[in-house]
Amino acid sequence: MDTNKRFTLEELSILSGVSPRTIRYYMQKGLMDKPEGATRGSYYLAGHLEQLLLVKRWQAAGLSLERIQEIAGGAPAAVPEPLPKPGDVRVESRIYLAPGVHLCIDAARAGLTPEAVRDLVRRIMEALAGLCPGVPRADPAGSPASLPQDQSGEGGRAGERSQSAEGGQAGG
């Protein structure tokens, strides 16, 4: 985009999909720079459009205007993933660890291999064994056989489908 191109408020609104009133509000809140020039002769540049599109992107990712204002002021910009939309599909595993304790994990999104998931479960079970009575210690090799069975006695292992004590699906 030509960085010297000038836009009116109406043109900026059309290009960004943001109403002129909202653009003025964003400027008032310090979310974007004020226009160049004065009064009716004021104009906007490509940088203004970029700022506006960035605010829209951060909002779509779930950030509040207050958080966007902090980021615009120099705070670290750790932007979360966009919230899931109706119809989005995610594959998660629900792992039974102890009575009332389940681990829900999306290994692909977390970037974990099956071995890393087993290691994670082993480490969590070791920690739980010291905190919760009746939780068996995981075997040092972290083999799936060392993971607890579900309460129905069906012998479900971590990551397998089983019925939880509450009657809901517990696997993924």
C-alpha positions as YAML, in Angstrom:
chain: A
units: angstrom
residues:
- id: 1
  name: MET
  ca: [0.00, 0.00, 0.00]
- id: 2
  name: ASP
  ca: [1.25, 3.50, -0.83]
- id: 3
  name: THR
  ca: [2.35, 4.97, 2.51]
- id: 4
  name: ASN
  ca: [1.80, 8.53, 1.24]
- id: 5
  name: LYS
  ca: [-1.82, 7.95, 0.21]
- id: 6
  name: ARG
  ca: [-4.23, 10.18, 2.09]
- id: 7
  name: PHE
  ca: [-7.64, 9.04, 3.28]
- id: 8
  name: THR
  ca: [-10.65, 10.93, 4.54]
- id: 9
  name: LEU
  ca: [-12.42, 9.68, 7.64]
- id: 10
  name: GLU
  ca: [-15.11, 8.14, 5.42]
- id: 11
  name: GLU
  ca: [-12.54, 6.36, 3.25]
- id: 12
  name: LEU
  ca: [-10.74, 5.04, 6.33]
- id: 13
  name: SER
  ca: [-14.07, 3.81, 7.66]
- id: 14
  name: ILE
  ca: [-14.89, 1.96, 4.42]
- id: 15
  name: LEU
  ca: [-11.42, 0.42, 4.13]
- id: 16
  name: SER
  ca: [-11.38, -0.80, 7.74]
- id: 17
  name: GLY
  ca: [-15.03, -1.69, 8.22]
- id: 18
  name: VAL
  ca: [-15.11, 0.48, 11.35]
- id: 19
  name: SER
  ca: [-17.61, 3.32, 11.71]
- id: 20
  name: PRO
  ca: [-16.35, 6.93, 11.79]
- id: 21
  name: ARG
  ca: [-17.78, 7.30, 15.29]
- id: 22
  name: THR
  ca: [-15.76, 4.28, 16.50]
- id: 23
  name: ILE
  ca: [-12.62, 5.60, 14.81]
- id: 24
  name: ARG
  ca: [-13.01, 8.88, 16.71]
- id: 25
  name: TYR
  ca: [-13.56, 6.90, 19.94]
- id: 26
  name: TYR
  ca: [-10.38, 4.87, 19.34]
- id: 27
  name: MET
  ca: [-8.41, 8.10, 18.85]
- id: 28
  name: GLN
  ca: [-9.91, 9.55, 22.04]
- id: 29
  name: LYS
  ca: [-8.84, 6.41, 23.94]
- id: 30
  name: GLY
  ca: [-5.32, 6.52, 22.47]
- id: 31
  name: LEU
  ca: [-5.74, 3.30, 20.48]
- id: 32
  name: MET
  ca: [-4.66, 5.03, 17.30]
- id: 33
  name: ASP
  ca: [-2.99, 8.28, 16.29]
- id: 34
  name: LYS
  ca: [-4.95, 11.44, 15.55]
- id: 35
  name: PRO
  ca: [-5.22, 12.49, 11.89]
- id: 36
  name: GLU
  ca: [-2.67, 14.67, 10.14]
- id: 37
  name: GLY
  ca: [-3.62, 18.29, 9.47]
- id: 38
  name: ALA
  ca: [-6.29, 20.33, 11.21]
- id: 39
  name: THR
  ca: [-10.09, 20.44, 11.29]
- id: 40
  name: ARG
  ca: [-11.79, 19.81, 7.95]
- id: 41
  name: GLY
  ca: [-8.46, 19.53, 6.16]
- id: 42
  name: SER
  ca: [-7.31, 16.61, 8.30]
- id: 43
  name: TYR
  ca: [-6.45, 13.30, 6.66]
- id: 44
  name: TYR
  ca: [-5.30, 9.80, 7.51]
- id: 45
  name: LEU
  ca: [-2.34, 7.81, 6.20]
- id: 46
  name: ALA
  ca: [-1.64, 4.11, 5.69]
- id: 47
  name: GLY
  ca: [-0.22, 3.98, 9.23]
- id: 48
  name: HIS
  ca: [-3.62, 4.96, 10.62]
- id: 49
  name: LEU
  ca: [-5.27, 2.16, 8.63]
- id: 50
  name: GLU
  ca: [-2.68, -0.32, 9.93]
- id: 51
  name: GLN
  ca: [-3.33, 0.79, 13.52]
- id: 52
  name: LEU
  ca: [-7.06, 0.42, 13.04]
- id: 53
  name: LEU
  ca: [-6.74, -3.05, 11.51]
- id: 54
  name: LEU
  ca: [-4.45, -4.09, 14.36]
- id: 55
  name: VAL
  ca: [-7.06, -2.99, 16.93]
- id: 56
  name: LYS
  ca: [-9.67, -5.03, 15.04]
- id: 57
  name: ARG
  ca: [-7.37, -8.09, 15.00]
- id: 58
  name: TRP
  ca: [-6.71, -7.83, 18.74]
- id: 59
  name: GLN
  ca: [-10.42, -7.48, 19.43]
- id: 60
  name: ALA
  ca: [-11.14, -10.56, 17.30]
- id: 61
  name: ALA
  ca: [-8.56, -12.41, 19.42]
- id: 62
  name: GLY
  ca: [-10.62, -11.57, 22.51]
- id: 63
  name: LEU
  ca: [-8.68, -8.62, 23.95]
- id: 64
  name: SER
  ca: [-10.57, -5.85, 25.70]
- id: 65
  name: LEU
  ca: [-10.08, -2.24, 24.62]
- id: 66
  name: GLU
  ca: [-8.33, -1.64, 27.95]
- id: 67
  name: ARG
  ca: [-5.80, -4.40, 27.19]
- id: 68
  name: ILE
  ca: [-5.33, -3.09, 23.63]
- id: 69
  name: GLN
  ca: [-4.69, 0.37, 25.10]
- id: 70
  name: GLU
  ca: [-2.00, -1.15, 27.38]
- id: 71
  name: ILE
  ca: [-0.36, -2.85, 24.40]
- id: 72
  name: ALA
  ca: [-0.53, 0.35, 22.33]
- id: 73
  name: GLY
  ca: [1.19, 2.07, 25.26]
- id: 74
  name: GLY
  ca: [4.11, -0.37, 25.12]
- id: 75
  name: ALA
  ca: [3.02, -3.33, 27.26]
- id: 76
  name: PRO
  ca: [4.00, -6.80, 25.97]
- id: 77
  name: ALA
  ca: [1.61, -7.93, 23.23]
- id: 78
  name: ALA
  ca: [0.96, -11.58, 24.07]
- id: 79
  name: VAL
  ca: [-2.18, -12.00, 21.97]
- id: 80
  name: PRO
  ca: [-4.29, -15.06, 22.81]
- id: 81
  name: GLU
  ca: [-5.76, -17.33, 20.18]
- id: 82
  name: PRO
  ca: [-9.16, -16.30, 18.89]
- id: 83
  name: LEU
  ca: [-12.07, -17.76, 20.83]
- id: 84
  name: PRO
  ca: [-13.59, -20.86, 19.22]
- id: 85
  name: LYS
  ca: [-16.66, -20.26, 17.11]
- id: 86
  name: PRO
  ca: [-19.77, -22.44, 17.05]
- id: 87
  name: GLY
  ca: [-19.04, -25.40, 14.81]
- id: 88
  name: ASP
  ca: [-15.26, -25.37, 15.43]
- id: 89
  name: VAL
  ca: [-13.92, -28.87, 16.09]
- id: 90
  name: ARG
  ca: [-11.18, -29.62, 18.61]
- id: 91
  name: VAL
  ca: [-9.95, -33.05, 19.59]
- id: 92
  name: GLU
  ca: [-9.18, -33.29, 23.28]
- id: 93
  name: SER
  ca: [-8.36, -36.22, 25.54]
- id: 94
  name: ARG
  ca: [-9.81, -36.42, 29.01]
- id: 95
  name: ILE
  ca: [-7.54, -38.45, 31.24]
- id: 96
  name: TYR
  ca: [-8.80, -39.85, 34.54]
- id: 97
  name: LEU
  ca: [-6.17, -39.29, 37.23]
- id: 98
  name: ALA
  ca: [-8.02, -39.81, 40.52]
- id: 99
  name: PRO
  ca: [-11.54, -39.51, 41.90]
- id: 100
  name: GLY
  ca: [-12.65, -36.02, 40.95]
- id: 101
  name: VAL
  ca: [-9.43, -35.26, 39.07]
- id: 102
  name: HIS
  ca: [-9.29, -35.33, 35.26]
- id: 103
  name: LEU
  ca: [-6.81, -33.85, 32.81]
- id: 104
  name: CYS
  ca: [-8.25, -32.40, 29.62]
- id: 105
  name: ILE
  ca: [-5.60, -31.89, 26.97]
- id: 106
  name: ASP
  ca: [-5.44, -31.00, 23.30]
- id: 107
  name: ALA
  ca: [-2.06, -32.55, 22.55]
- id: 108
  name: ALA
  ca: [-1.85, -31.21, 19.00]
- id: 109
  name: ARG
  ca: [-2.58, -27.61, 20.05]
- id: 110
  name: ALA
  ca: [-0.15, -27.94, 22.97]
- id: 111
  name: GLY
  ca: [2.48, -29.37, 20.63]
- id: 112
  name: LEU
  ca: [2.90, -32.56, 22.68]
- id: 113
  name: THR
  ca: [3.83, -35.95, 21.27]
- id: 114
  name: PRO
  ca: [2.14, -39.07, 22.71]
- id: 115
  name: GLU
  ca: [5.34, -39.74, 24.68]
- id: 116
  name: ALA
  ca: [5.27, -36.23, 26.11]
- id: 117
  name: VAL
  ca: [1.60, -36.67, 27.10]
- id: 118
  name: ARG
  ca: [2.47, -39.92, 28.90]
- id: 119
  name: ASP
  ca: [5.34, -38.19, 30.67]
- id: 120
  name: LEU
  ca: [3.07, -35.30, 31.66]
- id: 121
  name: VAL
  ca: [0.47, -37.71, 33.05]
- id: 122
  name: ARG
  ca: [3.18, -39.60, 34.96]
- id: 123
  name: ARG
  ca: [4.50, -36.39, 36.51]
- id: 124
  name: ILE
  ca: [1.03, -35.17, 37.46]
- id: 125
  name: MET
  ca: [0.21, -38.52, 39.03]
- id: 126
  name: GLU
  ca: [3.45, -38.40, 41.04]
- id: 127
  name: ALA
  ca: [2.45, -34.97, 42.34]
- id: 128
  name: LEU
  ca: [-1.11, -36.15, 43.08]
- id: 129
  name: ALA
  ca: [0.16, -39.22, 44.95]
- id: 130
  name: GLY
  ca: [1.65, -36.88, 47.54]
- id: 131
  name: LEU
  ca: [-1.50, -34.78, 47.79]
- id: 132
  name: CYS
  ca: [-4.47, -37.12, 47.39]
- id: 133
  name: PRO
  ca: [-5.00, -40.30, 49.40]
- id: 134
  name: GLY
  ca: [-5.51, -43.42, 47.33]
- id: 135
  name: VAL
  ca: [-3.77, -42.16, 44.20]
- id: 136
  name: PRO
  ca: [-1.23, -44.80, 43.12]
- id: 137
  name: ARG
  ca: [2.27, -43.71, 42.18]
- id: 138
  name: ALA
  ca: [3.00, -43.91, 38.47]
- id: 139
  name: ASP
  ca: [5.58, -46.50, 37.48]
- id: 140
  name: PRO
  ca: [8.95, -44.88, 36.70]
- id: 141
  name: ALA
  ca: [8.81, -45.97, 33.07]
- id: 142
  name: GLY
  ca: [5.53, -44.08, 32.73]
- id: 143
  name: SER
  ca: [3.93, -47.00, 30.95]
- id: 144
  name: PRO
  ca: [0.20, -46.75, 30.28]
- id: 145
  name: ALA
  ca: [-0.33, -49.85, 32.41]
- id: 146
  name: SER
  ca: [0.66, -47.82, 35.45]
- id: 147
  name: LEU
  ca: [-2.12, -45.30, 34.88]
- id: 148
  name: PRO
  ca: [-5.22, -45.69, 37.05]
- id: 149
  name: GLN
  ca: [-8.23, -47.62, 35.87]
- id: 150
  name: ASP
  ca: [-11.62, -45.97, 35.80]
- id: 151
  name: GLN
  ca: [-14.04, -46.60, 38.66]
- id: 152
  name: SER
  ca: [-16.30, -48.84, 36.58]
- id: 153
  name: GLY
  ca: [-13.57, -51.49, 36.57]
- id: 154
  name: GLU
  ca: [-13.49, -51.58, 32.78]
- id: 155
  name: GLY
  ca: [-9.73, -50.99, 32.80]
- id: 156
  name: GLY
  ca: [-9.75, -47.80, 30.75]
- id: 157
  name: ARG
  ca: [-6.33, -46.20, 30.28]
- id: 158
  name: ALA
  ca: [-5.37, -42.61, 29.76]
- id: 159
  name: GLY
  ca: [-6.73, -41.31, 26.47]
- id: 160
  name: GLU
  ca: [-9.19, -44.19, 25.94]
- id: 161
  name: ARG
  ca: [-12.93, -43.74, 25.95]
- id: 162
  name: SER
  ca: [-14.59, -44.73, 29.19]
- id: 163
  name: GLN
  ca: [-17.60, -43.81, 31.25]
- id: 164
  name: SER
  ca: [-16.83, -41.62, 34.26]
- id: 165
  name: ALA
  ca: [-18.50, -42.13, 37.62]
- id: 166
  name: GLU
  ca: [-20.84, -39.24, 36.74]
- id: 167
  name: GLY
  ca: [-22.03, -41.08, 33.63]
- id: 168
  name: GLY
  ca: [-20.56, -38.66, 31.07]
- id: 169
  name: GLN
  ca: [-18.04, -39.40, 28.36]
- id: 170
  name: ALA
  ca: [-14.51, -39.15, 29.71]
- id: 171
  name: GLY
  ca: [-12.38, -39.91, 26.67]
- id: 172
  name: GLY
  ca: [-11.53, -38.16, 23.52]
...
